[in-house]
Amino acid sequence: MNIFYTNETLYVNLVDTINTDILEILKKRIFRIINDYDIDNIIINVIGGDKKNPLINEFVREYYNRYNGKLVVK
């Protein structure tokens, strides 16, 4: 998992297999960064995994329940 910020957007490259442990780490890191730096635009790039994984959908729902920013999963 690589996380970087540029041009007012937080980019997350997920190279790992998506499971509950990875998703919990992702949630903690992204939500902490959003809370600390007030970032509204997030792009999650799923590399080598299933973009339609139910765990990703759960993360997206939780994000929109907590925040009003823009989240894109590629």
C-alpha positions as CSV (number, residue, x, y, z in Angstrom):
1,M,0.0,0.0,0.0
2,N,1.4,3.3,-1.1
3,I,-0.1,6.6,0.0
4,F,0.9,10.0,-1.3
5,Y,-0.6,13.5,-1.6
6,T,-0.3,15.8,-4.6
7,N,-2.4,18.4,-6.3
8,E,-4.9,18.5,-3.4
9,T,-5.7,14.8,-3.8
10,L,-4.7,11.8,-1.7
11,Y,-3.7,8.8,-3.8
12,V,-3.7,5.3,-2.5
13,N,-2.2,2.4,-4.5
14,L,-3.4,-0.9,-3.1
15,V,-1.1,-3.6,-4.3
16,D,-1.9,-6.1,-1.6
17,T,-4.6,-8.7,-1.7
18,I,-7.7,-7.2,-0.2
19,N,-8.8,-8.8,3.0
20,T,-10.3,-7.6,6.3
21,D,-6.8,-7.0,7.8
22,I,-5.7,-4.8,4.9
23,L,-9.0,-3.0,4.8
24,E,-8.7,-2.1,8.5
25,I,-5.2,-0.8,8.0
26,L,-6.4,1.2,5.0
27,K,-9.3,2.7,7.0
28,K,-7.1,3.7,9.9
29,R,-4.6,5.4,7.7
30,I,-6.9,7.2,5.4
31,F,-9.4,8.3,8.0
32,R,-6.5,9.6,10.2
33,I,-5.0,11.5,7.3
34,I,-8.4,13.0,6.4
35,N,-9.0,14.1,10.0
36,D,-5.5,15.6,10.4
37,Y,-5.3,17.4,7.0
38,D,-8.9,17.9,5.9
39,I,-8.5,16.3,2.5
40,D,-11.6,16.1,0.3
41,N,-10.3,14.2,-2.8
42,I,-9.2,10.6,-2.6
43,I,-8.3,8.2,-5.4
44,I,-7.8,4.5,-4.6
45,N,-6.1,2.6,-7.3
46,V,-6.6,-1.2,-6.8
47,I,-3.7,-3.0,-8.5
48,G,-4.0,-6.7,-9.1
49,G,-7.2,-7.0,-7.1
50,D,-10.9,-7.0,-7.5
51,K,-12.2,-3.4,-7.6
52,K,-15.7,-4.8,-6.9
53,N,-14.7,-6.6,-3.7
54,P,-17.4,-6.3,-1.1
55,L,-14.8,-5.1,1.4
56,I,-14.0,-2.1,-0.8
57,N,-17.7,-1.3,-1.1
58,E,-18.0,-1.4,2.7
59,F,-15.1,1.0,2.9
60,V,-16.7,3.4,0.4
61,R,-20.0,3.3,2.3
62,E,-18.3,4.1,5.6
63,Y,-16.3,6.9,4.0
64,Y,-19.5,8.6,2.7
65,N,-21.2,8.1,6.0
66,R,-18.4,10.0,7.7
67,Y,-17.2,12.5,5.2
68,N,-18.5,14.7,2.4
69,G,-15.5,14.5,0.1
70,K,-15.0,12.7,-3.3
71,L,-13.7,9.1,-3.3
72,V,-12.9,7.3,-6.5
73,V,-11.9,3.6,-6.7
74,K,-10.1,2.6,-9.9
